[in-house]
Amino acid sequence: MQARSPWPAAPGGALDNEVRAIVTTAAAATAEEPLAEFNFHNIEAYPKLAERGVEVLRFPHAVIEGLCQETTEVVADLAAHDALAREIHDSHMGFLARARAYAPHAELGFLELRQGAEG
């Protein structure tokens, strides 16, 4: 799969490197800010929920397995009948494999290490 340029030809000519850097930085900040806000507010809300007796539960393993199975079948069918869906699926699955390998060393790994160091 060939990577597509995020910089199609601009009207009147190509964007210079400074404008590209500004747009790249603004786009990254715009994408990151909502995630940071969700994380912050979820962390702040959790003790308030616990004080009110709310019990946060995970879905049962069987439910997650069923969702995974059904999703896998639906997405495989889409990918089998559409070239763009296949390209997206293959890209996503490749990223997911890399993300799973990295995850123990990312936030979860960091928090576990920090918790061990703090006692």
C-alpha positions, 0 to 999 in steps of 0.5 A: 500500500502506498501512503497518500500525501496529506498535502494535495496541491493547494490552489495557487501552488504548494504550501510552504514548509512553514504553513505545513508545520503550522497546519500539522501542529494545529491538527495534532493539538485539535486531535489530542485535546478532546482525548486529554479532556475526556481522560481528565474529566473521567478521572475526576468523575470516578470518585464522585460516582463511587461516593454515590454507590455506582459500581463500574463493571466490565462487560462479561467476557462472553459478550466481548467474545461475541462482539469480536466474532460478529464484528470480525465476520461483518468486516471480513465480508465488507473487505471481501467485496470492496477494495477500499474496505480491504485496504482500510481493514488491512491497514487497521489490522497491521496497526492493531498488531503493532499497538498490541505489542507496544501497549504493555510499554505505554500508559498501562506499563508506565502506570504499573511501574509507577504504582510499584515504585510508589508502593 
